[in-house]
Amino acid sequence: MKTKLYILLLTLSAFAIFPSLWAQDVATLSQTDITGTARFVGMAGAMTAVGGDPTSVMVNNPAGLGVYRRLETSITLDLQIDRTWQQGVQQREAANYFIPNQASLVFHFGGGSNSRIMSHNLFIGYQRLKNYKRQYSANSTVNASVTDIMAGMANKGGVVEDDFFAPDGSFADDVWYNENIGWLPALGRAVDMIRWDAVTPGSPDSMYFGTPVSPDVKQGITVKETGYTNQYSFDYALNIDDRWYFGLGLNLISFKYSKEMVLDETYLTDNSWMVVNSYCDFSGVGVSGSFGFLGRPTRWLRLGFALHTPSAVTLKIRHGGEADSWFNNTTSYYMSTGENTFTDYDFKLPLRASAGLAFQFNNRGLLSFQYDYTNGKEGMQSRHCLRVGGECVLAEKLYLNAGYAYESEFTKKAYYNALPYNDVRTDTDFFNLCGSNTASVGFGYRGRYLIAQAAYSLRWQKLNMFPFDSEDYYNMRTRTHRVVFTFAFHL
């Protein structure tokens, strides 16, 4: 006999019983790409000690604004294509189709004739720091199951089976407000994948794993990400003697990130299966400050340093999930959690610092080195980035540049996310970035009134992707191809 449990809770306006931000969330929202002007991309971002570039002013060093000697406006178009390899499967995602990812306006004001102050410069700019659009999936046969995680969370909370049901035998609506019950084990019980006394008297057990007849599991996971991080900057710089430059910046940041996860498991003993669908959305705004210094102690040497304060962010988070199961080839179940929404007023992006050293070879070109530091917080370890970029003059008004950057991992390789027993999140997947590399090349024309630049960069990255709270993970590799065109006009 086939029976069906169909309980759909409409959107809940419930305050989160256990709202949680993982180290993974901090790492995700802290990510930036080497984007912006073609000159910046072509030099792999190694411009803290160079200046004179809109993206460098916004992302690296506001003191670089002091190098400008005239009014300038610029815009950049960006094409981004991501390729992801997982379990031998390749997926291609075009995140940008030549959308404007940078625009800026520089105002130049001369200093007094009897003053060492050569100029004051003001800057207004927009920059897309990160585009999250990506999709990846994996399939494998493993000896692990999310149903064990569900049962373990229920056991830690001391939950008894009666907590899930109303007196009439229906699933209790107040389960979603019970501070001792996580939403993931609640879904597991609703679709009959965890039960009490199935194996251990008085304890919640997985209907398959943790039992004497634990089967192998055919497991699949698909994750789709969308969204962006944008920055809007207002900067001021002072030029003293055409040798010393000081800059201040005010940065407004906007976030929009969405993730959809589908985790499906087929239990090979009797071909029963369960599918968990989850989503998690982040949106918010933040503010940070920056200040920097750039100096030319000699004609051939440039030094740069900049500090970006932690970003104070107001973050709105919403998430929910649902589960379906087909149990023992006879019974199907369905349950939805509804939606949980809350606002985090204390979220902060970490402090960043940058130091650079550049060598100028008269009018023939330059070579730049840079080190970036991002302070670890919220379970995320500190990150280090090394960059090198070079530029040479091919002919009058024509130049070629190239660069390379390496960035260390966000989290320790041994880190994995252990869900609190009463967490209301149901998106169990997360990944650890194992470092990234970027190589780039660019070409440009600098005329009296027009600047036209083009650049290409390739970023390759290795990730450990975890389908759920487990030390088992999938190896994943990504390749990001980026082509940018920048046009600038100055007077």
Secondary structure, DSSP 4 states (H G I P E B T S, - for coil): ---EEEE-PPPP-BPPSS----HHHHHHHH---S-SSHHHHHTTT--TTT---HHIIIII-GGGGGG--S-EEEEEEEEEEEEEEETTEEEEEEEEEEEEEEEEEEEEEE--TTSSEEEEEEEEEEEEEEE--EEEEEEEEES--HHHHHHHHHHHTT--GGGGB-TTSSBPGGGGG-TT--HHHHHHHHTTSEEETSSSTTSEEESSTTSTTPPPEEEEEEEEEEEEEEEEEEEEEEEETTTEEEEEEEEEEEEEEEEEEEEEEEETTTTEEEEEEEEEEEEEEEEEEEEEEEE-SSSSEEEEEEEEPPEEEEEEEEEEEEEEEEETTTEEEEEEEEEEEEEESS-EEPPEEEEEEEEEETTTEEEEEEEEEE---TTPPPEEEEEEEEEEEEETTEEEEEEEEEE--SS-TT------TT-------EEEEEEEEEEEEEEEEE-SSEEEEEEEEEEEEEEEEESSSSS--EEEEEEEEEEEEEEEEE-
